[in-house]
Amino acid sequence: MKLGITILGATGSIGSSSLDVISRHPQRFQVFALTAQSRVDALVELCVRFRPEVAVIGDSALETQLRAALRARGLTTQARSGAQALAEVAADERVQIVIAAIVGAAGLLPTLSAARAGKRLLLANKEAIVCAGSLLMEAVRSGGAQLLPVDSEHNAIHQCLVGAADRARDVRRLILTASGGPFRTRTDLSAITPDEACAHPNWVMGRKISVDSATLMNKGLEVIEASWLFGFAPERIDVVIHPQSVIHSMVEFGDGSVLAQLGTPDMRTPIAYCLGFPERVESGSGTLDFLKVAALTFEAPDLTRFPCLQLAYQALSASPAASIAVNAANEVAVEAFLSHRLPFSRIAAVIEETLNQTPMCRPAAVDEVIALDAQARQRAAAVIGRSLHPAPAGLLAN
Ligand SMILES: NC(=O)c1ccc[n+]([C@@H]2O[C@H](COP(=O)([O-])OP(=O)(O)OC[C@H]3O[C@@H](n4cnc5c(N)ncnc54)[C@H](OP(=O)(O)O)[C@@H]3O)[C@@H](O)[C@H]2O)c1
């Protein structure tokens, strides 16, 4: 029997890599549902190619347009929209695999829905686990889901840990590698444009994660993600800059052995690993040419030029509310940067100020996570507003 798949965020970079791998295995996989937020045309093109049962557009105002476009192409795909529809296609009984590839905390509810419904959950949407790690892990346990990380670093660690009898006891530390992003060697970070920040040296990705890679916040979010996925305290998760992006991450065991997973920088490899697990299936990625790579080098991250990584460690040690605040403030700041309302060099300051104003607490339910996320977004927007329109000196004195 073919395995039914829902792709949340099908029109994005991970969605497109996932569909590429899926299309190589027509006997094994069948697309059940594809979703997008607002790009109706891109979603319809994917429907023409993959013929899903359901297409969901996040923005409900676009449902009629989606339905008409599907009909115009002669498709029987059902058009749906909104948060409830996203959650339902993630939990549908005809689905065995859900690929969580929405960007941002917006992906949390359908990701939780897939976990509660006991699906094989391929998690790319790191913001979901960053802001609701404990709730997501609990939903995976109680729903009987199988959580497999798509993020290449966590996927590498998953590969290194297979066979480790007792992960917490056997392992000394996890070592996440980071490319260092496009500004690794640049000293002046004052006049960076969105296009420069999105031009990653090794990976082709969506714009938000590309900016996160440039600030090193991506690595910070990954430290938090690794802590929840594998159950390690921040002291046992290290980050090392590895500009070639060939080693995707490593695990150091108690006997001193270090295992690493290597490969070309192509997200189809971790996606194929998750789709086929425990078998290996063809991904379409190229062969790693060691003679071309020639050298693998390593550096310490520069926390003075890239303070976002430190802020994420700080939040992870402080409280779950702090992780929510860091993630929300980062989303707001990156959006402001991408729309030319905030300089690149101010992203970290917005996150730090938001974090400093955040009361520390541990949300016990998803509604509390959503409320904390909304509060942090408001604080971050206010910080950005103040930096654009500073109060006159007389007002500051009061
Ligand atoms: N790209 C990578 O190589 C990579 C690697 C590791 C991890 N990840 C993680 O994977 C996730 C996706 O990244 P990406 O690079 O694929 O992002 P992307 O290219 O920007 O795609 C995002 C997808 O999410 C949809 N979307 C956006 N906002 C939404 C909302 N509010 N509600 C519902 N759907 C929404 C988009 O729909 P529209 O097209 O209609 O806007 C699109 O389908 C992120 O969490 C990222 O950190 C990505």
The ligand as a Tripos MOL2 file, in Angstrom:
@<TRIPOS>MOLECULE
LIG
   48    52     1     0     0
SMALL
NO_CHARGES

@<TRIPOS>ATOM
      1 N1         14.9110   25.7620    3.2940 N.am      1 LIG1
      2 C1         15.7410   24.9440    3.9160 C.2       1 LIG1
      3 O1         16.7210   24.4780    3.3430 O.2       1 LIG1
      4 C2         15.4840   24.5690    5.3560 C.ar      1 LIG1
      5 C3         16.4060   23.7660    6.0260 C.ar      1 LIG1
      6 C4         16.1340   23.3690    7.3200 C.ar      1 LIG1
      7 C5         14.9890   23.7800    7.9660 C.ar      1 LIG1
      8 N2         14.1050   24.5980    7.3060 N.ar      1 LIG1
      9 C6         12.9050   25.0410    8.0010 C.3       1 LIG1
     10 O2         11.7790   24.6190    7.2450 O.3       1 LIG1
     11 C7         10.7300   25.5910    7.3390 C.3       1 LIG1
     12 C8         10.3510   26.0440    5.9360 C.3       1 LIG1
     13 O3         11.4530   26.7100    5.3760 O.3       1 LIG1
     14 P1         11.4980   27.1070    3.8240 P.3       1 LIG1
     15 O4         12.8520   27.6230    3.5990 O.co2     1 LIG1
     16 O5         10.9810   25.9680    3.0100 O.co2     1 LIG1
     17 O6         10.4430   28.3300    3.8120 O.3       1 LIG1
     18 P2          9.7530   29.0210    2.5480 P.3       1 LIG1
     19 O7         10.4630   28.6760    1.3000 O.co2     1 LIG1
     20 O8          9.5560   30.4410    2.9050 O.co2     1 LIG1
     21 O9          8.3090   28.2970    2.5040 O.3       1 LIG1
     22 C9          7.3750   28.4630    3.5300 C.3       1 LIG1
     23 C10         6.0900   27.6970    3.2430 C.3       1 LIG1
     24 O10         5.1660   27.9620    4.3110 O.3       1 LIG1
     25 C11         3.9790   28.5960    3.7940 C.3       1 LIG1
     26 N3          3.5600   29.6000    4.7860 N.ar      1 LIG1
     27 C12         4.1610   30.7890    5.0540 C.ar      1 LIG1
     28 N4          3.5090   31.4220    6.0510 N.ar      1 LIG1
     29 C13         2.4780   30.6110    6.4120 C.ar      1 LIG1
     30 C14         1.4160   30.7380    7.3490 C.ar      1 LIG1
     31 N5          1.2920   31.8230    8.1370 N.pl3     1 LIG1
     32 N6          0.5100   29.7250    7.4550 N.ar      1 LIG1
     33 C15         0.6030   28.6330    6.6450 C.ar      1 LIG1
     34 N7          1.5970   28.4610    5.7250 N.ar      1 LIG1
     35 C16         2.5100   29.4420    5.6120 C.ar      1 LIG1
     36 C17         4.4080   29.2350    2.4690 C.3       1 LIG1
     37 O11         3.2760   29.4380    1.6200 O.3       1 LIG1
     38 P3          3.3360   30.5720    0.4370 P.3       1 LIG1
     39 O12         4.2860   30.0370   -0.5880 O.co2     1 LIG1
     40 O13         1.9440   30.6880   -0.0510 O.co2     1 LIG1
     41 O14         3.8460   31.8330    1.1050 O.co2     1 LIG1
     42 C18         5.3690   28.1460    1.9570 C.3       1 LIG1
     43 O15         4.6400   27.0550    1.4440 O.3       1 LIG1
     44 C19        11.2720   26.7160    8.2250 C.3       1 LIG1
     45 O16        10.8670   26.5000    9.5490 O.3       1 LIG1
     46 C20        12.7800   26.5570    8.1170 C.3       1 LIG1
     47 O17        13.4540   27.0280    9.2650 O.3       1 LIG1
     48 C21        14.3310   25.0040    6.0250 C.ar      1 LIG1
@<TRIPOS>BOND
     1     1     2 1
     2     2     3 2
     3     2     4 1
     4     4     5 ar
     5     4    48 ar
     6     5     6 ar
     7     6     7 ar
     8     7     8 ar
     9     8     9 1
    10     8    48 ar
    11     9    10 1
    12     9    46 1
    13    10    11 1
    14    11    12 1
    15    11    44 1
    16    12    13 1
    17    13    14 1
    18    14    15 2
    19    14    16 1
    20    14    17 1
    21    17    18 1
    22    18    19 2
    23    18    20 1
    24    18    21 1
    25    21    22 1
    26    22    23 1
    27    23    24 1
    28    23    42 1
    29    24    25 1
    30    25    26 1
    31    25    36 1
    32    26    27 ar
    33    26    35 ar
    34    27    28 ar
    35    28    29 ar
    36    29    30 ar
    37    29    35 ar
    38    30    31 1
    39    30    32 ar
    40    32    33 ar
    41    33    34 ar
    42    34    35 ar
    43    36    37 1
    44    36    42 1
    45    37    38 1
    46    38    39 2
    47    38    40 1
    48    38    41 1
    49    42    43 1
    50    44    45 1
    51    44    46 1
    52    46    47 1
@<TRIPOS>SUBSTRUCTURE
     1 LIG1         1 GROUP 0 **** ****
